[in-house]
Amino acid sequence: MGKIAFVFSGQGDQYPGMGKDLYEKYPAAQKIYALCDGIRPGTSVQCFNGTEDELKETKNTQPCLFAMELAATSVLMAKGIAPDVVAGFSLGEVVAATVSGAFDNETGFRLVCKRGELMQSEAEKFDTSMAAVVKLMPEQVRDICSKYSDVYPVNFNCPGQITVSGLSTQMTDFFADVKAAGGRAIPLKVKGAFHSPFMNEAANAFAEELTKAEIKERTVTLYSNMTAEPYTENVVELLSKQICNPVQWEKIIRNMIADGVDTFIEIGPGKTLANMIKKISADVRTANVIEYLAEVEVC
């Protein structure tokens, strides 16, 4: 039997009511939401009753997703299901770092709250947006981006899908160029040009927050968004700089598979990562955490 990976989703999959079923059914999830509410009052209310627009705000999205994902992980752990390796997409890497043992739950949540505030503050300085580009090769996307002063390829998700960040004033022309090249650009449900130079100041400020946190020895292998390789001892550098650098998701998954992973459980409210992984390899098993829990409880 191969290894199990827990992969934690990032912004974009959030929706009103996420995690409510976990909270109502599992004491382990209730404990996590209570911890989060104690640090950031109203987190569970936002998850369960917040509007779509409220949950799109980065300062809300990140702590709410963290709470839901850590709650789901706690339920799996309570049932004796643990990962051999972990990775997270963007903010999901903070959850993954916490699950790996680098931070205790309280520290991880405080950090993600600060991360969301810093990134929203930086995003509000510029009129920027993000889009997923499909049906083009990485070099084609890079070539089109190179025509613009402030549009960047930032997330290398899976074959045929790359996310870009850029100034909104340049995105309309960028979309037209993508279409002319035979691709399609799909706007994302985020407010900001994440993983691009627009986030440099947020990355530097988050590094300062990380230096104040207690970083513990990891007990689970943690893969880095920036390098696509397991972390060594450079937690502050890798976890801060990923805010303003591309996410190498496809490489992470290929490296995990090479390391013996054959089961990927997406911890999050949707199936975005699972769908990406299916495009990377048809030889591995993927499941969203809610689906996985349902299977476990039937058996």
N, C-alpha and C positions, 0 to 999 in steps of 0.2 A: 504493500500500500504506500502511495506517495504522501507527500507533505500537504498540510492544509495552510492556506494563506487567508488571513483576514485583510480585506482591502476596504479602506474607508473613503467614502465619497466626499466631494467638495461642493461648492456652491452651484446651484442650478436645479438640483433635484428636490429642494424644499417645497413643502405644500402645507396649507392649513390643516391641522389635525394630526400631523406626523407624530408618531410615537404614542398617541393616546391609547391605542390598543395594547401596547406593551405595558403602559402604566396601569391600565385597568386589570391586567391579567397576572402580572408578575411582581412579586415583592422586591426582587433584585432591581427591577427598573424603577420602582417607587423610591428606593433608597438613593439612586443616582439623581433623580429629579429633585429630591429633597435637599441633597447636597448642593446642587446647582442653584436652587431657589434661595438657599441660605446665603450664597455668595452674591447672586444677582437676582434679587426678588422679581418674580413675574416671568421667569424663563419658561416654566411649564405652561403658564397661561398663554404665552406667545406661541409655543409649539402647538398647543391644542386648539386655541381659539383666535390666534392672530390672523389678520387678513393677508392676502397674497402680497399686497404692496408693503405691508409692515415687515413681512419675512424677506422681502427683497433687499431691505436695508442691510448692508454688510455688517454693521454693528449688532444687528439682531440675528442675521443669518448664521453667522459663525458660532456664537454660543448655543443657539438652538439646535443646529446640526450636531455640534459636539455632544450636547446633552442626550439627544436621541441615539446617537451612535454609541456612546459609552453605555447608555442604558441597555441597548440591544446586546452589546458585548457582555455585559454583566449577566444577562439572562443566559447567553450561551455558556459562559463560564460556570454558572450555577448548575447547568446540566452536564458539566464535565467535558464540554467541547472547547478546546483551546487551540490557538494557532501555533504553527511551527515558525512562521515568518509573518511579518506585517508590512504594509505600506499604505500610504494615504495620498489622495489626490489633493494638492494644495492644502486647504485648511485640514483636510483629512489626515495629513501627515502629523499634525499636532495630536490628534486622537491616537494615531498609530504609535507615536512616541510615548504617549501615556500608557497605552496597553503594553508596550514593550518593556515598561518598567522605568523609563528614563525620568518620568515625573509621577508623583502620586496624583490621585484623581483631582484633588483640590487645586494643586499647582497647575495641572494641565488645563483646568477650566479657567482659572484666573488668567493664564497666558493667552488662551484663545479669545477671551473677552477683550483683552488689551490689543491683540492682533486685529480683531474686527474693528475696533475703534480707530486704530492707527491707519488701517487701509481705507476705511471710509473717509477719514479726514483728508487723506492724500488724494483720494478719488474726487472729492468735492472741489479740489483746486483746478481741475481740468474737465472739459467736456469730452469724455472718452467713453468707449464701449468695447465690447468683445463680440466675436462671431466665430462659429465653427465653419471651416471650409472643407467641403467634401468633394470627392471625385478627382482630386488633383494629387500629384506626387509632391513630396516635401520640397524638392528643388524648384518646382513650379511656383509653389507658394512663396518660397524665399525670393524668387526672382520678381514676382509681382510686388511683394512688400518693399523690395529695394527701390522701387520707383517712388516711394513715399517717404517723407522725412520722419513721420511719426506713426507708422504702422509696422507691427512686429509679429513674427511667428512666435508663439509663446508656449503652446502645449502640443506635444507630439503624441497624440492619443492612441492611434491605431492605424493600420493601412487605410489610406484614403480619407483620413480625418485629422486636420490640424486646426487648432484654435489660434486666432490672431487678436491682438489688442491694438488700439490706436485712437487717434483723435477722431471724434465724430464727423468733423468737417471733411476728413479725408476718406471716410469709410464708404460713402456713396459711390465715389469714383472707383475705389478698391473693389467694391461689389461688382461693378460693371466689368472690370478687368477680369475678375474671377469667372464671371459668366462667359465672357468672350473666349476664355481659355478652356471652356468646357466644364467648369466646376460650378458649385453653388455655395453661397455664403448664407449662413443661418444665424441671425442675431441671438445672443444668449441672454438669459434672465439674470444678469448681474449689472451692477452700476460701478464701473471703473475699468481701467486698463491694467488688470492684474498680470503679474509675472513679466512686466516690461519695465523699462527705465523710468516710467511714470511713478513707480513704487519704490524708487531708491531710498527716499527719506524714511518711508515706513519701515523698510528693511533695516536701516541703521538704528531706528528707534526701538524696533523689536529686539535687535541684538542686545541693546542695553538692558531690556527687560529680562532677557534670558540669562544674562550674566548675574542677575540678582537672584535667580531661581536655584533651588537645590536640584542638581542633576544627578540621578542615581545610576547605578550599574544596570544595564539592560539585561533582561532574562530571555528576551525573544529577539531574533534577528530583525532589524529594522532597515528597510531600503530607503534611499534618498531620492527625492524628486530631481535634484540637480545632477547627481552623478549616475543614477540608476544602479548604484552598488550599495552593499550594506554599509551602514554607518560604522565609523571607527570611534574616535574620541572627539571629533570635531562637531559636537551637537549644536553649539551656538552658531557657528559659521554656516552649517548646512541648513539649519532650520530658519535662520533669518534671511539668508541670501536667496532661498527659493521664492521669496515674495517678489523679487524683481528679476528672476531668471526663469527660463523655460522649464516646464515639467516634462521629463523624459519618460512618459508613462509606458509607451510601447517597449522601450528598452528594459524598464523595470520588470514588466511581465515576462519578457523573453528570458531575462536573467533568472527570475524565480523558477520558471519552467526548467531551465538548465540546472538549477539547484535541486530539482526533484519535486517541485510543487505540481500536483495534478488536480487539486480542488481549490477553487477560489470562492470564498463567501463574501459577497459585497455587504458591508455594514453601512446602511444608509437607507433613506426613504424611497429610493428608486432603483433602477436597473442600468443606469448609464455605464458604470464600470464593467458590469457583467457583459453588456452588449459589446463594449470595446474589446474585452478579453476574448469573446467568441470570434471576433474578426482577426485577432492576433493568432489564435490557435483553436482548431476544431477538435483537438485531442485532449482537452482538459474539461473538467466539470465546473460549471458556474452556477451560482444560486444567490438570490437576494436573501438576506437574513430572515425575513418573514417567511419566505417559502421554505427555507431550511428548517426553521423551527417547526413549521407545520409538518414536515416530513418526519422530523425526530419524534414528535408527539404521537404520530400515527403508528410508528414502529413499536 
